[in-house]
């Protein structure tokens, strides 16, 4: 199993790492959607799966997923993750920092 969180720019690495019978899960597309060619997948039985959270979390599952996420946050499960916080008034700077890859960790906008 290979999880590709970036997309087009790293898809070649995912293809190089996968083995016969494996799956490439394209979860993110920060660099654009991967465009696999038949020649990319020389290993037999390789599956490519894609999509983001909206594909899986819809309708009534939104409330359940939100509740579970807040429960995890309250229990401190994510406490060791680094976060960069921006006041909402600085949203333009946050976008610029993301675009220029100056951020490490999660980006949080504070209203």
N, C-alpha and C positions, 0 to 999 in steps of 0.2 A: 504494500500500500504506500503510495506517495501522495502527500497532501501538498498541492501547489497553491500558495496563498497570494502569489503575485500576478500570475497570468502569463501573457505572451513572452515577457523578458526571461522568465525562468522555466518555461515549458520544456525547452531542450534539456535542461538538467533533470527534470522529472522523467523524460523519455529515456535518458541515459541511465537513470537509477532503477527503472522498473524492470522486473523479471517476468518470465512467462507466467501467465495466470494471474498477474497482479492487476491492481486498479489504480488509476490516477484520478484523484478527486481535485478538481479545479474549483476552489472555494472563493478565491479572490481574483480580481482583475485590475489591480492598481496600474498595471502597465498595458492594459488592453486584454481583450478576450483571446485566449490561445486559439490558434488556427491549425489544428493538427492535420498533417498530410498522411496519406497511407504509407509513405516511405518512412515516416517518423517511428512507426510501431513495427519493428522487425520481429519483436517477440510475439509468439502466438498467444492468443486468448487474453490480450490486454484490454481492459475496459476503461473507458474514460467517462467519468460522471462529473456533472457540474451543476451549478446553481447556488443561489445564496439563501440566506435565512427567509426572505419573503416566500420562497418556494415551499418551505417546510412549515413555517409558523404563520398560520392564517386563521381567521375567524375566531372561534372560541379558544383555540390554543394560544392566542396572543396573551390573554389574561393569565393562563396557567404558566406560560413561559416567563412572563413579567413577575409573577408572584415567586416563582422558583429563583429567578435571578436576584430579587431583593432579599430573599431568604439567605442565599449564598453570601451576599454582600454583608448582611447583618451578622452572620456567623464568623466573618473575618476570613473566609476562605481565600479571598482575592487580596488580602491585606499586603502581601509581599510584592505585588505588582507595582512597578513604578508608574506614576501618573504625572502628566504635565497639565497644569490647570491654567485656563485663560478666562478672564472675565468676558462675558458675552460681548461687551463693547470692543474687545480686541479680536473679534472673530476674523478680521482681515489678516491680522498678524498670524493667527493660528493657521489659517489656510496657506499663507506664504511659507511658514515654517514647515508645514507638511509637504508642500510642493517642492521645497528645497531640501527635503530629507534631513531637517535639523532636529527632529524629535526622536526620542527613545521612549518607549512605553506607551501607555494609553493617553489619549488626548481627551480632556474633559473641559466642556464649556460650562461656566457658572453664571446663571442668570441673576 
